[in-house]
Amino acid sequence: MTDLNPIIETYSTAAAAAFGALSALVAVTAMIKNSQFSRETLKESQKANARQTFEQRYTLLLTQHNALHAALCTYLDNEPEIKNAHGVSYKLSNYNNSIGGLERYFYFLTGHAVISPYMRVLFHLLKHINSDPYMTGKTDSEKRLYSSPLRSCIRNDVSFLIAVNALNVRSDKVKTAGYPEYQKLLHQFNFFEHTVFSNPREPNEPYPVDASYLKEFRKLSLVEQEYDFLNTKIISAAGPFCGCFIENIKKAKIASHENYITYIKVGQRPQDFLPTPLLSCLLVYATPHESAFSTALERFLDKVFDICKSNYISEKAAFDKSQVVLEYIGGDYTYDKEEIKPISSLKILKDLADEEDISKRVATVLMRPEMSISEGIKLSEIRGEIATYHEMQYIIWPQDETIFFQNLRKQISAVCDQALKSYLSSCQCKFDN
């Protein structure tokens, strides 16, 4: 009979080893699980700490913001005044729709004892929301969970000041002061999606009008009121925009963008009509006015075209009428029943028209070649035509007016588009993302 003890001992040893290995495996597995649990716990703990740190600083900055906001609102309740270029003081809101008003605003806002501290704290608060380590990887929508409550407590006229303040990005000095980043954050958080820019101090009466216009204005729907108001402001600011085109139209020419650079009479390039605080903000930021403003800009182009076309038709009709003066070249004239003299050139007619002394009531009588003195007409009757023909005699009028007007419309659009781009490049920051 075989001795089983050695065999049993062998299997027992193997079993003990296997059990020991299994126990070790279980222990290692448990340790790994505990380690993973510890890492997850640590990660959650770090995340909670980061959130707590973020929200503590957010609360601190928000408290500072609200205190400064209250102080600023108290200051703005009695609307401040600033001086114009001639030293005359006007209410701040008087500059909202004036050319040159943007520079007045920049001058007023820079280093202001009440406004500047508020702007700095708001800037730091927005930077904190956007750049704190806790917000890393978060979407703009998630970040707006913190910026939206902030924005909702800001008064409308303060929002307008914020918008104008962040447009001050034209010089290298202000660029290094953080204004471009400020503007970027305002865009990122869509900060003005509910702000009424048309009448910042009275957002419930968003489209202020003169008393004489109030009755008719109130007959319009709210959408029509908004368009009508913005259209009026664009036309008011951009009146000089038509000037160069009209001057060229009188010569049957279409103005190019370069014409504006040297157009001394108007003294403005197309982009120079834009820098009112209101129009600048509407161009740069997304606001509730966006649709009405786009419509007003588009219709403004139509208005410029209509004005230019009307002037062309009027000038062409005046020129056609003025050609009657040619009928008198080769005829004669008599002055105060004196000697009859020949009309050999347009210059003689022009000199006669310039020299005739109406105050003496002495008439110069013109006669065409086939006319007698008894059939002649008084020079005063065609003095206007003589002046018009003298001015327009060298104009080459287009043979195909349809094509001329098509090209005119295209050029008006091109000049305006270039003006918008030129102006935007000076006050709107370009961002990589």
Wavefront OBJ file of the C-alpha trace (Angstrom):
o trace
v 0.000 0.000 0.000
v 1.374 3.240 -1.111
v 2.244 5.759 1.542
v -0.100 8.728 0.956
v 1.489 11.119 3.363
v 4.129 12.466 0.955
v 1.490 12.990 -1.714
v -0.881 14.684 0.685
v 1.900 16.857 1.938
v 2.836 17.791 -1.627
v -0.745 18.770 -2.540
v -1.218 20.528 0.747
v 1.883 22.599 0.125
v 0.697 23.442 -3.390
v -2.738 24.340 -2.128
v -1.274 26.517 0.562
v 0.873 28.270 -2.017
v -2.077 28.751 -4.331
v -4.183 30.077 -1.500
v -1.392 32.409 -0.507
v -1.071 33.674 -4.075
v -4.843 34.172 -4.276
v -4.836 36.045 -0.999
v -2.017 38.220 -2.253
v -3.927 38.881 -5.483
v -7.030 39.805 -3.534
v -4.972 42.080 -1.319
v -3.300 43.749 -4.327
v -6.660 44.167 -6.053
v -8.135 45.728 -2.949
v -5.145 47.993 -2.631
v -5.482 49.094 -6.258
v -9.169 49.744 -5.780
v -8.446 51.662 -2.633
v -5.784 53.608 -4.494
v -8.152 54.425 -7.350
v -10.831 55.407 -4.872
v -8.326 57.626 -3.128
v -7.364 59.292 -6.408
v -11.009 59.867 -7.342
v -11.683 61.169 -3.874
v -8.666 63.429 -4.104
v -9.739 64.609 -7.529
v -13.274 65.379 -6.327
v -11.867 67.079 -3.274
v -9.564 69.227 -5.409
v -12.446 70.061 -7.722
v -14.634 71.065 -4.796
v -11.844 73.175 -3.379
v -11.277 74.845 -6.753
v -14.961 75.603 -7.049
v -15.079 76.922 -3.508
v -12.046 79.127 -4.141
v -13.530 80.378 -7.424
v -16.913 81.161 -5.908
v -15.400 82.850 -2.883
v -13.444 85.234 -5.104
v -16.429 85.621 -7.423
v -18.599 86.582 -4.450
v -15.977 89.010 -3.196
v -15.616 90.697 -6.595
v -19.387 90.706 -7.112
v -19.860 92.411 -3.754
v -17.302 95.048 -4.727
v -18.957 95.414 -8.107
v -22.420 95.916 -6.622
v -21.165 98.564 -4.202
v -19.390 100.477 -6.989
v -22.390 100.034 -9.266
v -24.664 101.587 -6.643
v -22.270 104.522 -6.253
v -22.110 104.971 -10.033
v -25.899 104.918 -10.376
v -26.188 107.583 -7.675
v -23.657 109.683 -9.578
v -25.519 109.235 -12.887
v -28.919 110.077 -11.396
v -27.965 113.722 -11.787
v -26.762 113.455 -15.350
v -23.166 114.700 -15.660
v -22.127 117.357 -18.137
v -19.018 117.497 -20.311
v -17.600 120.294 -22.379
v -17.454 120.333 -26.154
v -14.474 121.455 -28.224
v -15.462 125.094 -27.612
v -15.686 124.728 -23.844
v -19.503 124.735 -23.697
v -21.001 122.172 -21.312
v -23.771 119.802 -22.390
v -25.523 116.849 -20.807
v -23.637 113.622 -21.454
v -26.530 112.084 -23.404
v -26.425 115.013 -25.874
v -23.290 113.431 -27.328
v -24.878 110.006 -27.939
v -25.791 110.859 -31.533
v -23.210 113.481 -32.412
v -20.173 113.096 -34.651
v -17.199 113.572 -32.386
v -19.285 112.406 -29.426
v -17.231 109.232 -29.108
v -14.030 111.181 -28.469
v -15.875 113.314 -25.913
v -16.977 110.134 -24.142
v -13.440 108.708 -24.124
v -12.118 111.927 -22.648
v -14.854 111.899 -20.005
v -14.434 108.239 -19.030
v -10.648 108.118 -18.843
v -9.464 108.317 -15.228
v -12.905 109.256 -13.902
v -13.027 109.155 -10.088
v -16.341 107.249 -9.946
v -16.556 105.431 -13.275
v -12.983 104.122 -13.661
v -12.934 102.066 -10.391
v -16.225 100.465 -11.441
v -14.897 99.606 -14.906
v -11.766 98.016 -13.408
v -13.677 95.801 -10.985
v -16.092 94.685 -13.723
v -13.116 93.850 -15.947
v -11.483 91.767 -13.193
v -14.771 90.017 -12.493
v -15.231 89.056 -16.146
v -11.605 87.890 -16.346
v -12.146 85.805 -13.211
v -15.223 84.147 -14.712
v -13.394 83.420 -17.938
v -9.860 82.528 -16.821
v -9.944 81.083 -13.295
v -8.476 77.522 -13.196
v -11.859 76.171 -12.101
v -13.372 77.427 -15.388
v -10.745 75.713 -17.553
v -12.460 73.600 -20.193
v -15.880 75.074 -19.478
v -18.002 76.314 -22.399
v -19.131 79.917 -22.812
v -22.650 78.774 -21.931
v -21.391 77.374 -18.628
v -19.446 80.553 -17.924
v -22.539 82.641 -18.604
v -24.165 81.001 -15.589
v -21.988 83.471 -13.669
v -21.889 86.400 -16.106
v -25.652 86.532 -16.747
v -26.673 87.248 -13.115
v -23.970 89.912 -13.065
v -25.234 91.484 -16.272
v -28.845 91.435 -15.129
v -28.130 93.713 -12.163
v -26.385 96.404 -14.251
v -28.507 99.450 -15.034
v -29.096 100.242 -18.706
v -27.242 103.563 -18.782
v -24.277 101.924 -17.036
v -24.259 99.179 -19.688
v -24.048 101.854 -22.358
v -21.011 103.393 -20.629
v -19.399 99.944 -20.464
v -19.970 99.443 -24.196
v -18.531 102.854 -25.122
v -15.589 102.463 -22.747
v -14.505 99.193 -24.392
v -14.442 100.811 -27.855
v -11.367 102.808 -26.873
v -8.868 100.562 -28.656
v -7.391 102.911 -31.259
v -3.981 103.684 -29.791
v -1.191 101.387 -28.636
v -1.348 102.968 -25.195
v -4.949 101.964 -24.527
v -4.412 98.571 -26.143
v -1.749 97.729 -23.562
v -4.141 98.885 -20.820
v -6.409 95.884 -21.456
v -9.212 97.437 -23.498
v -9.036 94.816 -26.285
v -9.388 91.974 -23.776
v -12.230 93.870 -22.111
v -14.068 94.113 -25.432
v -13.379 90.459 -26.174
v -14.975 89.385 -22.893
v -18.041 91.535 -23.559
v -18.448 89.823 -26.936
v -17.820 86.394 -25.462
v -20.505 86.804 -22.820
v -22.913 88.520 -25.254
v -23.096 91.222 -22.648
v -25.457 93.605 -24.428
v -28.091 91.238 -25.770
v -30.775 93.034 -23.725
v -29.334 96.568 -23.582
v -31.244 99.494 -25.085
v -28.644 101.751 -26.685
v -31.033 104.122 -28.455
v -32.098 105.855 -25.230
v -29.856 104.549 -22.423
v -31.252 106.681 -19.612
v -34.886 105.814 -20.394
v -34.931 102.224 -21.709
v -38.708 102.009 -21.288
v -39.001 104.897 -23.756
v -36.386 103.578 -26.164
v -36.899 105.916 -29.115
v -36.866 109.567 -28.007
v -38.360 112.013 -30.472
v -39.094 115.726 -30.637
v -42.473 116.859 -29.343
v -43.516 118.062 -32.805
v -42.994 114.561 -34.177
v -44.343 112.653 -31.191
v -47.963 112.364 -32.349
v -47.133 110.825 -35.735
v -44.311 108.745 -34.277
v -46.604 107.073 -31.760
v -48.836 105.829 -34.586
v -46.053 103.488 -35.677
v -45.597 99.974 -34.327
v -42.648 99.368 -31.988
v -40.705 97.737 -34.823
v -41.433 100.697 -37.115
v -40.503 103.136 -34.335
v -37.160 101.434 -33.846
v -36.346 101.444 -37.556
v -37.569 105.014 -37.995
v -35.480 106.274 -35.083
v -32.285 104.530 -36.185
v -32.828 105.547 -39.801
v -33.142 109.179 -38.692
v -29.915 108.962 -36.680
v -27.991 107.389 -39.570
v -29.200 110.006 -42.041
v -28.496 112.807 -39.579
v -24.950 111.620 -38.915
v -24.275 110.606 -42.497
v -25.587 113.642 -44.335
v -22.103 114.527 -45.596
v -21.838 111.026 -47.052
v -23.990 112.144 -49.992
v -21.953 115.265 -50.663
v -19.128 113.908 -52.793
v -21.454 111.700 -54.825
v -23.771 114.630 -55.533
v -20.899 116.897 -56.559
v -19.713 114.224 -58.978
v -23.231 113.488 -60.204
v -23.466 117.135 -61.298
v -20.586 116.308 -63.645
v -22.130 113.006 -64.728
v -19.407 111.122 -62.858
v -19.473 108.424 -60.195
v -17.420 109.195 -57.086
v -14.765 106.712 -56.010
v -13.623 106.116 -52.438
v -10.480 108.138 -53.088
v -12.548 111.213 -53.943
v -13.540 111.507 -50.310
v -9.971 111.776 -49.069
v -9.483 115.096 -50.848
v -13.075 116.315 -50.790
v -12.448 119.526 -48.857
v -15.945 120.982 -49.202
v -17.519 118.163 -47.204
v -14.344 117.556 -45.243
v -15.200 113.986 -44.320
v -14.521 110.524 -45.567
v -17.447 108.056 -45.504
v -16.155 106.382 -42.344
v -16.025 109.733 -40.576
v -19.809 109.913 -40.316
v -19.956 106.809 -38.130
v -18.220 107.735 -34.851
v -21.282 108.674 -32.847
v -21.441 106.637 -29.622
v -24.785 105.119 -30.607
v -23.846 104.072 -34.156
v -20.433 102.820 -33.011
v -21.970 100.548 -30.380
v -24.564 99.230 -32.817
v -21.859 98.433 -35.350
v -19.543 96.642 -32.925
v -21.822 94.773 -30.510
v -24.716 92.346 -30.795
v -27.791 94.131 -29.430
v -31.593 93.965 -29.658
v -31.333 96.717 -32.302
v -29.414 94.527 -34.736
v -32.225 93.790 -37.197
v -33.571 97.347 -37.326
v -30.071 98.772 -37.620
v -29.182 96.501 -40.537
v -32.401 97.492 -42.290
v -31.725 101.181 -41.659
v -28.195 100.881 -43.076
v -29.463 99.102 -46.172
v -32.207 101.663 -46.748
v -29.726 104.457 -46.182
v -27.854 103.227 -49.259
v -31.121 103.332 -51.183
v -31.697 106.881 -49.972
v -28.218 107.998 -51.062
v -28.833 106.445 -54.463
v -32.254 108.104 -54.802
v -30.818 111.508 -53.855
v -27.970 111.125 -56.346
v -30.262 109.914 -59.124
v -32.687 112.782 -58.489
v -29.805 115.269 -58.631
v -28.539 113.728 -61.855
v -31.975 114.001 -63.502
v -32.335 117.584 -62.288
v -28.860 118.589 -63.484
v -29.339 116.901 -66.857
v -32.695 118.664 -67.342
v -31.101 122.000 -66.419
v -28.294 121.365 -68.921
v -30.738 120.435 -71.670
v -32.688 123.613 -71.000
v -29.514 125.715 -70.925
v -28.583 124.782 -74.493
v -31.019 127.427 -75.675
v -28.166 129.922 -75.230
v -26.416 128.397 -78.256
v -29.197 129.749 -80.449
v -28.006 133.289 -79.743
v -24.392 132.733 -80.760
v -24.075 134.499 -84.129
v -26.931 136.842 -83.302
v -26.842 140.323 -81.811
v -27.577 142.222 -78.626
v -28.467 145.790 -77.769
v -27.995 147.538 -74.454
v -30.403 150.305 -73.438
v -31.411 150.815 -77.102
v -27.861 151.642 -78.011
v -25.818 150.305 -80.922
v -26.495 146.728 -81.957
v -23.470 144.509 -81.357
v -22.732 140.912 -82.416
v -22.793 137.888 -80.101
v -19.794 136.019 -81.446
v -19.106 133.696 -78.503
v -20.427 132.243 -75.256
v -17.955 134.456 -73.408
v -19.775 137.581 -74.586
v -23.050 136.211 -73.251
v -21.388 135.258 -69.961
v -19.810 138.709 -69.568
v -23.117 140.389 -70.333
v -24.916 138.217 -67.763
v -22.281 139.002 -65.123
v -22.258 142.751 -65.795
v -25.910 143.610 -66.307
v -26.943 146.047 -63.584
v -30.441 145.033 -62.568
v -30.641 147.829 -59.999
v -30.695 150.385 -62.877
v -33.449 148.435 -64.599
v -31.566 148.663 -67.852
v -32.305 145.701 -70.083
v -29.955 143.978 -72.484
v -31.925 142.522 -75.363
v -30.679 139.373 -77.103
v -31.532 138.421 -80.680
v -30.999 135.157 -82.506
v -29.602 135.474 -86.051
v -33.074 135.468 -87.595
v -34.573 137.820 -84.992
v -35.135 141.535 -85.154
v -34.753 143.818 -82.165
v -38.501 143.868 -81.738
v -38.520 140.072 -81.409
v -35.580 139.807 -78.978
v -35.760 138.719 -75.353
v -34.343 140.281 -72.240
v -31.030 138.890 -71.058
v -32.507 138.478 -67.552
v -34.841 135.796 -68.898
v -32.016 133.388 -69.680
v -29.348 134.525 -67.245
v -29.713 131.226 -65.330
v -29.375 129.186 -68.511
v -26.230 131.104 -69.490
v -24.620 130.364 -66.107
v -25.669 126.708 -66.246
v -24.357 126.166 -69.755
v -21.093 127.939 -68.918
v -20.638 125.569 -65.969
v -21.722 122.354 -67.697
v -20.619 122.788 -71.295
v -17.757 120.293 -71.027
v -19.672 117.539 -69.237
v -19.819 114.259 -71.147
v -23.205 112.790 -70.284
v -23.543 108.973 -70.375
v -25.112 107.501 -73.466
v -26.750 104.653 -71.516
v -28.239 106.034 -68.308
v -29.478 102.607 -67.204
v -25.924 101.276 -67.031
v -24.768 104.531 -65.439
v -27.319 104.185 -62.617
v -26.477 100.501 -62.126
v -22.811 101.376 -61.704
v -23.734 104.266 -59.409
v -25.674 101.940 -57.087
v -22.807 99.459 -56.990
v -20.270 102.162 -56.225
v -22.377 103.639 -53.417
v -22.563 100.174 -51.843
v -18.834 99.613 -52.309
v -17.859 102.953 -50.791
v -20.178 102.462 -47.818
v -18.966 98.896 -47.280
v -15.352 100.038 -47.350
v -16.206 102.840 -44.931
v -17.782 100.400 -42.481
v -14.782 98.079 -42.653
v -12.372 100.964 -42.229
v -14.199 102.268 -39.198
v -14.690 98.862 -37.622
v -10.976 98.142 -37.923
v -10.317 101.150 -35.698
v -12.768 100.351 -32.896
v -13.521 96.622 -33.050
v -10.889 94.166 -31.881
v -10.015 91.165 -34.015
v -9.774 87.933 -32.060
v -8.300 84.567 -32.924
v -11.345 82.786 -31.635
l 1 2 3 4 5 6 7 8 9 10 11 12 13 14 15 16 17 18 19 20 21 22 23 24 25 26 27 28 29 30 31 32 33 34 35 36 37 38 39 40 41 42 43 44 45 46 47 48 49 50 51 52 53 54 55 56 57 58 59 60 61 62 63 64 65 66 67 68 69 70 71 72 73 74 75 76 77 78 79 80 81 82 83 84 85 86 87 88 89 90 91 92 93 94 95 96 97 98 99 100 101 102 103 104 105 106 107 108 109 110 111 112 113 114 115 116 117 118 119 120 121 122 123 124 125 126 127 128 129 130 131 132 133 134 135 136 137 138 139 140 141 142 143 144 145 146 147 148 149 150 151 152 153 154 155 156 157 158 159 160 161 162 163 164 165 166 167 168 169 170 171 172 173 174 175 176 177 178 179 180 181 182 183 184 185 186 187 188 189 190 191 192 193 194 195 196 197 198 199 200 201 202 203 204 205 206 207 208 209 210 211 212 213 214 215 216 217 218 219 220 221 222 223 224 225 226 227 228 229 230 231 232 233 234 235 236 237 238 239 240 241 242 243 244 245 246 247 248 249 250 251 252 253 254 255 256 257 258 259 260 261 262 263 264 265 266 267 268 269 270 271 272 273 274 275 276 277 278 279 280 281 282 283 284 285 286 287 288 289 290 291 292 293 294 295 296 297 298 299 300 301 302 303 304 305 306 307 308 309 310 311 312 313 314 315 316 317 318 319 320 321 322 323 324 325 326 327 328 329 330 331 332 333 334 335 336 337 338 339 340 341 342 343 344 345 346 347 348 349 350 351 352 353 354 355 356 357 358 359 360 361 362 363 364 365 366 367 368 369 370 371 372 373 374 375 376 377 378 379 380 381 382 383 384 385 386 387 388 389 390 391 392 393 394 395 396 397 398 399 400 401 402 403 404 405 406 407 408 409 410 411 412 413 414 415 416 417 418 419 420 421 422 423 424 425 426 427 428 429 430 431 432 433
